[in-house]
Amino acid sequence: MSLPSAVEPAAVVASLLERLEQLPRIELARHPAVFEEIHRALQGLLADLDVS
């Protein structure tokens, strides 16, 4: 998941929560990949906040 840098942190978190809400409709074998995607996005968000 690539997120534009100009997006508000709350909007990023909201989109990641929406992604988590999709888990019941996603094949169980793909759950780890979804968690990794969300983890990377959160790490990027935190890094951006740290730099700001």
Secondary structure, 3 states (H helix, E strand, C coil): CCCCCCCCHHHHHHHHHHHHHCHHHCCHHHHHHHHHHHHHHHHHHHHHHHHC
